[in-house]
């Protein structure tokens, strides 16, 4: 071997040794009393085992085995970082309530490459507070407006009318069509048939595939395509913003009051956001309003198939609401507030289905909790699904039982965190529930359905139905 080859070999060996030391060294440093656990293989640690697909109605073999061996809080090496994994409701609640004091949002760097640095999902500290305040204000302003609620209901009836001559539908596709039509209209003022809306949808589908892919920025990989798709969405949204500004200026100059009444119109008047932040805000709205809301709808339909008594009670509730209204009269915010059992069904579908299994945090200082230490700089993963499916927290947790929510439960925020918690709780969760409730109002009164055998929600870790949730549908 020549000298140059020997130098390269030595350099490679030193790099490999450094990586292995980085992986295992935290186990030998004197941090105090760490939770029990193992770091697994060098470099990758236990990441692949942690992310192994499993039904989202279970915690998966990795968590079951580790909790059985080490307890509900254990250490591992995940996402290239020493990690404390929490399946404990008290620690999860403590983590969520101490955002920016003891813990901080810490998604893997490749996620930043897709979402963008201005996304509310990855922003931290004062930037996140500023973005979230805008989101909360905007949702509060819009959520009960008749224009929004009427548009949601019109979209429901359009989707369900298209089923009249069908014996079978792929529900996940129908749910995504519904939520996309609602969100592009309410956020950007676009109808789904407009060219810009179609461009955004195609790019967003590419974006979603890359969000859960191997983060390799190599031409042709899902990750690289997602980064490029995000750039195209940003360009499209910027063009829409510029056109809206131009049109608004013309309206103001002409003393014309016929402005559009959507999220974007309000967003343009917010001086505390930069242009890039406004674009990221739109992208975050699409992510929450399109994909996660459609998944929630799919979960509700999937679990209701397993509970005929719940379907019958829903029918009674919604027929009562309909009987108080004139023919063809739209639903309103007061009607939504009357849908109490509907809320139980939605909550139970969230608990059983676990659309968001865990979130990424890191300790920003040494944290003592109970008898152990979480070292500063370590990743912390509060696992929501483990608490939702814990028999010591929820009796008979694998059973879909919406009636469990009839009872007033103490410390419910500790037991139930489908939308996160603390200062990072999803600001749009109420809008998602409204869309699902209005869809159920019409579905339950007009159709019966049967889920095709073999369908179940799978966590990859992002949840999806392998066959798209095929339903056999029958008009009532």
C-alpha positions in Angstrom: 0.0 0.0 0.0 1.4 3.4 -0.9 1.7 6.3 1.5 -1.4 8.1 0.2 -3.5 5.0 0.7 -2.1 4.5 4.2 -3.0 8.1 5.2 -6.5 7.7 3.9 -6.9 4.4 5.8 -5.7 5.9 9.0 -7.9 8.9 8.5 -10.9 6.7 7.9 -10.1 4.6 11.1 -9.8 7.8 13.2 -13.2 9.1 11.9 -14.8 5.7 12.6 -13.3 5.6 16.1 -14.5 9.1 16.7 -18.0 8.3 15.7 -18.1 5.2 17.9 -16.7 7.1 20.8 -19.4 9.8 20.2 -22.0 7.0 20.3 -20.9 5.2 23.4 -19.0 7.9 25.4 -22.2 9.3 27.0 -22.8 5.9 28.7 -19.5 6.3 30.6 -19.6 10.0 31.5 -20.7 10.8 35.1 -24.1 12.4 34.4 -25.7 11.1 37.6 -28.4 8.4 37.7 -29.5 7.8 34.1 -32.6 5.7 33.3 -31.8 2.1 32.2 -31.4 1.2 28.6 -28.9 0.4 25.8 -27.4 2.4 22.9 -27.6 -0.5 20.4 -25.4 -0.5 17.3 -22.7 2.1 16.6 -23.9 5.1 14.5 -27.5 4.1 13.8 -28.1 3.0 17.4 -31.6 1.6 17.7 -33.3 4.0 15.2 -34.3 1.4 12.6 -35.9 -0.8 15.3 -37.7 2.2 16.8 -39.1 3.2 13.4 -40.1 -0.3 12.4 -43.7 -0.2 11.0 -46.5 -1.5 13.3 -50.2 -0.9 13.7 -50.8 2.6 15.1 -53.3 1.0 17.5 -50.4 -0.6 19.3 -47.1 0.7 20.7 -45.1 -1.7 18.6 -42.6 -4.3 19.6 -39.7 -1.9 20.2 -41.5 0.0 23.0 -43.2 -3.1 24.4 -39.8 -4.9 24.8 -37.9 -1.9 26.1 -40.6 -0.8 28.6 -40.8 -4.4 29.8 -37.1 -4.6 30.2 -36.2 -1.1 31.4 -39.4 0.6 32.6 -41.5 3.4 31.1 -38.5 5.7 30.8 -35.3 4.4 29.3 -32.3 5.5 27.3 -31.4 4.7 23.7 -29.5 6.1 20.8 -32.0 7.4 18.2 -31.7 9.8 15.3 -27.9 10.0 15.8 -28.2 11.2 19.4 -28.2 9.8 22.9 -31.9 9.8 23.8 -34.3 9.5 26.8 -37.5 7.9 25.6 -40.6 8.5 27.8 -43.7 6.4 27.9 -44.6 7.9 31.2 -47.6 10.3 31.4 -46.1 12.4 34.2 -42.7 12.9 32.4 -44.5 13.6 29.1 -46.6 16.3 30.7 -43.5 17.7 32.4 -41.7 17.9 29.1 -44.6 19.6 27.3 -45.2 22.1 30.1 -41.5 23.2 30.3 -40.9 24.2 26.7 -38.0 26.7 26.4 -37.3 26.4 30.1 -35.9 22.9 30.4 -36.7 21.4 27.0 -36.7 22.6 23.4 -38.1 21.5 20.1 -35.4 19.5 18.3 -36.4 17.9 15.1 -33.7 16.2 13.0 -31.8 18.7 10.7 -33.1 17.1 7.5 -36.6 17.9 8.5 -35.6 21.6 8.6 -34.4 21.2 5.0 -38.0 20.3 3.9 -40.1 22.4 6.2 -37.8 25.5 6.0 -36.2 27.4 8.9 -39.3 29.7 9.3 -41.7 26.9 9.9 -43.6 27.1 13.2 -43.0 23.3 13.5 -39.3 23.7 13.9 -38.9 27.3 15.2 -38.0 27.7 18.9 -37.9 30.5 21.5 -39.3 33.9 20.7 -39.6 33.1 17.0 -42.0 30.3 17.8 -44.0 32.4 20.3 -44.4 35.1 17.7 -45.5 32.7 14.9 -47.9 30.8 17.2 -49.5 34.0 18.5 -50.3 34.9 14.9 -51.7 31.4 14.3 -53.9 31.4 17.4 -55.2 34.9 16.6 -56.0 33.9 13.0 -57.8 30.7 13.9 -59.8 32.4 16.7 -60.9 35.1 14.2 -61.9 32.6 11.5 -63.1 29.4 13.1 -66.7 30.5 13.8 -67.3 32.7 10.8 -70.4 31.6 8.8 -68.4 31.9 5.5 -65.9 29.3 6.6 -68.5 27.0 8.1 -70.7 27.2 5.0 -67.8 26.5 2.7 -66.9 23.4 4.8 -70.5 22.1 4.6 -70.7 22.8 0.8 -67.6 20.8 0.3 -68.9 17.9 2.4 -72.1 17.6 0.3 -70.1 17.8 -3.0 -67.9 14.9 -1.9 -70.8 12.7 -0.6 -73.0 13.5 -3.7 -70.2 12.0 -5.8 -70.7 8.7 -4.0 -74.3 8.2 -5.1 -73.5 5.9 -8.0 -70.6 4.1 -6.3 -70.5 0.8 -4.4 -66.9 1.3 -3.1 -64.7 4.3 -2.3 -61.1 4.6 -1.2 -61.8 6.8 1.8 -58.3 8.2 2.4 -58.5 9.7 -1.1 -61.9 11.1 -0.5 -60.9 12.6 2.8 -57.8 14.2 1.3 -59.9 15.7 -1.5 -62.3 17.1 1.1 -59.6 18.6 3.4 -57.5 20.0 0.5 -60.5 21.7 -1.1 -61.4 23.3 2.2 -57.8 24.4 3.1 -56.9 25.9 -0.3 -60.1 27.9 -0.3 -59.8 29.1 3.2 -56.0 29.8 3.2 -55.4 31.0 -0.3 -58.8 31.8 -1.7 -58.5 29.2 -4.5 -61.0 26.8 -5.9 -59.6 23.2 -6.3 -59.9 23.4 -10.1 -57.7 26.4 -10.5 -54.3 25.7 -12.1 -52.4 27.0 -9.1 -54.3 24.8 -6.7 -53.6 21.7 -8.8 -49.8 22.7 -8.9 -49.8 23.1 -5.1 -51.5 19.7 -4.6 -49.0 17.8 -6.9 -46.0 19.4 -5.2 -47.5 18.9 -1.7 -47.9 15.1 -2.4 -44.2 15.0 -3.3 -43.4 17.1 -0.3 -45.3 14.6 2.0 -43.5 11.6 0.6 -40.1 13.2 1.3 -41.0 14.2 4.8 -40.9 10.6 6.0 -38.1 9.4 3.7 -34.4 8.7 4.2 -32.8 12.1 4.3 -30.4 11.8 1.4 -30.1 14.9 -0.7 -29.2 13.0 -3.9 -30.9 13.8 -7.2 -34.0 11.6 -7.7 -34.5 10.5 -4.0 -37.8 11.3 -2.3 -36.0 13.7 0.1 -34.4 15.7 -2.7 -37.7 15.8 -4.7 -39.4 17.0 -1.5 -36.9 19.9 -1.0 -37.5 21.0 -4.6 -41.3 20.6 -4.3 -41.2 22.9 -1.2 -39.3 25.5 -3.3 -41.9 25.3 -6.0 -44.8 25.6 -3.5 -43.0 28.7 -2.0 -42.7 30.3 -5.4 -46.4 29.6 -6.1 -47.5 31.0 -2.8 -45.3 34.1 -3.2 -46.9 34.7 -6.6 -50.4 34.4 -5.1 -49.4 36.8 -2.3 -48.1 39.4 -4.8 -51.2 39.1 -6.9 -53.4 39.5 -3.8 -51.5 42.6 -2.8 -51.8 44.1 -6.3 -55.5 43.4 -6.3 -56.0 44.8 -2.8 -54.2 48.0 -3.7 -56.5 48.4 -6.7 -59.6 47.9 -4.5 -58.3 50.4 -2.0 -57.5 53.0 -4.7 -61.0 52.5 -6.2 -62.7 52.6 -2.7 -64.1 49.2 -3.4 -64.9 47.1 -0.3 -65.1 43.7 -2.0 -62.1 42.1 -0.4 -61.7 38.3 0.0 -62.4 37.0 3.5 -59.8 34.3 4.0 -56.7 33.5 6.0 -54.4 35.1 3.4 -56.2 38.4 3.6 -55.7 38.6 7.3 -52.1 37.3 7.0 -51.1 40.1 4.6 -52.1 42.6 7.3 -49.7 41.1 9.9 -46.6 43.3 10.2 -44.8 41.0 12.6 -44.1 38.3 10.0 -41.5 38.4 7.2 -42.3 37.3 3.7 -40.7 33.9 4.2 -42.5 33.4 7.5 -45.8 34.1 5.7 -45.0 31.5 3.1 -44.0 29.0 5.8 -47.2 29.8 7.6 -49.2 28.8 4.5 -47.2 25.6 4.2 -47.8 24.7 7.8 -51.5 25.4 7.4 -51.6 23.0 4.4 -49.7 20.3 6.4 -52.1 20.5 9.3 -55.3 21.2 7.4 -54.7 18.7 4.7 -52.9 15.6 5.8 -53.5 15.3 9.5 -57.1 16.3 9.3 -57.8 13.8 6.5 -56.1 11.1 8.6 -58.3 11.9 11.6 -61.4 11.5 9.4 -60.1 8.2 8.2 -59.6 7.0 11.8 -63.1 8.1 12.8 -64.7 6.2 9.9 -62.5 3.1 10.5 -63.3 2.8 14.2 -67.0 3.6 13.8 -67.3 0.5 11.6 -66.3 -1.5 14.7 -69.0 0.1 16.9 -72.6 -0.1 15.6 -73.9 1.3 18.9 -71.7 4.4 18.5 -73.1 4.9 14.9 -76.7 4.7 16.2 -76.0 7.3 19.0 -74.4 9.6 16.4 -77.5 9.3 14.2 -79.7 10.3 17.1 -77.5 13.3 17.9 -77.3 14.6 14.3 -80.9 13.9 13.5 -81.9 16.0 16.5 -79.7 18.9 15.3 -81.1 18.6 11.8 -84.7 18.6 13.1 -84.1 22.1 14.7 -83.1 23.6 11.4 -84.9 24.6 8.2 -84.5 22.6 5.1 -81.1 23.2 3.5 -80.1 25.6 6.3 -76.4 25.5 6.9 -74.9 24.3 10.2 -73.4 27.0 12.5 -71.0 27.2 15.4 -73.9 26.7 17.9 -74.8 23.4 16.1 -71.1 22.3 16.4 -71.2 22.9 20.1 -74.2 20.6 20.5 -72.3 17.7 18.9 -71.2 16.3 22.3 -71.1 12.6 21.5 -69.4 13.5 18.2 -66.6 15.0 20.2 -66.4 11.8 22.2 -66.0 9.8 19.0 -63.3 12.1 17.6 -61.4 12.0 20.9 -61.5 8.2 21.1 -60.4 7.9 17.4 -57.4 10.1 18.2 -56.6 8.1 21.3 -56.9 4.7 19.6 -55.3 5.7 16.3 -52.4 7.8 17.4 -51.8 10.0 14.4 -48.9 11.7 16.1 -46.9 9.0 18.0 -44.2 11.1 19.5 -42.5 14.5 19.2 -38.8 15.5 19.2 -37.4 17.5 22.1 -34.0 18.0 23.7 -32.9 19.0 27.2 -31.3 22.5 27.3 -30.0 21.9 30.8 -29.5 19.0 33.2 -33.0 18.0 34.3 -33.7 15.9 37.4 -37.0 14.1 37.3 -37.9 11.6 40.0 -34.8 9.5 40.6 -32.9 10.1 37.4 -31.1 12.8 35.4 -31.8 13.8 31.8 -28.4 15.3 30.7 -28.2 18.6 28.9 -28.0 18.2 25.1 -29.7 14.8 25.1 -32.7 14.2 22.8 -35.9 13.5 24.6 -38.8 11.7 23.0 -42.2 11.9 24.8 -44.2 9.0 23.3 -47.9 10.0 23.3 -49.2 6.6 21.9 -47.7 4.8 24.9 -49.8 6.8 27.3 -52.9 6.6 25.2 -52.7 2.8 25.1 -51.5 2.3 28.7 -54.0 0.1 30.6 -53.0 1.8 33.9 -54.2 5.1 32.4 -57.1 4.2 30.1 -59.1 1.1 31.1 -59.3 -1.6 28.4 -57.2 0.7 26.1 -57.4 -1.4 22.9 -61.2 -1.1 22.8 -62.8 1.8 20.9 -65.1 3.2 23.6 -66.3 6.8 23.0 -68.4 6.6 26.1 -65.3 6.7 28.3 -65.2 10.5 27.5 -68.7 11.0 29.2 -67.0 11.0 32.6 -65.1 14.0 33.9 -61.5 12.8 34.2 -59.0 14.4 36.5 -55.8 15.6 34.8 -57.1 14.8 31.4 -54.4 16.9 29.7 -51.8 14.4 31.1 -53.7 11.4 29.8 -54.6 12.7 26.4 -52.2 14.6 24.1 -53.2 14.0 20.5 -52.4 17.6 19.5 -49.3 18.0 21.7 -49.4 20.2 24.7 -48.1 23.3 26.4 -47.0 26.2 24.3 -46.6 24.0 21.2 -50.2 22.6 21.3 -51.6 22.6 17.7 -53.4 26.0 17.3 -55.7 24.6 14.6 -57.0 21.5 16.4 -60.5 23.0 16.7 -60.8 23.6 13.0 -59.9 20.0 12.3 -62.6 18.9 14.7 -65.2 21.1 13.0 -64.3 19.6 9.6 -64.7 16.1 10.9 -67.9 16.9 12.8 -69.6 18.5 9.8 -68.5 15.6 7.6 -70.0 13.1 10.1 -73.2 15.0 10.3 -74.0 14.3 6.6 -72.2 10.9 6.3 -74.1 9.4 9.2 -77.5 10.4 7.9 -77.0 9.4 4.3 -74.7 6.4 4.2 -73.8 3.1 5.8 -70.4 1.6 5.2 -68.3 -1.5 5.7 -64.5 -1.5 5.9 -62.8 -4.0 3.6 -61.1 -6.9 5.5 -57.4 -6.4 6.2 -57.5 -2.7 6.6 -55.7 -1.2 9.6 -53.8 2.0 10.3 -50.0 1.5 10.2 -47.3 3.7 11.7 -44.3 4.1 9.4 -43.9 6.2 11.7 -46.3 8.5 9.8 -49.7 6.8 9.9 -51.4 5.6 6.8 -53.8 2.8 5.6 -52.0 0.4 3.3 -54.9 0.0 1.0 -56.2 3.6 1.4 -59.1 2.4 3.6 -61.5 0.8 1.1 -65.1 1.1 2.0 -68.2 -0.6 0.6 -70.9 2.2 0.8 -74.7 1.9 0.9 -77.2 4.8 0.7 -79.5 5.0 3.7 
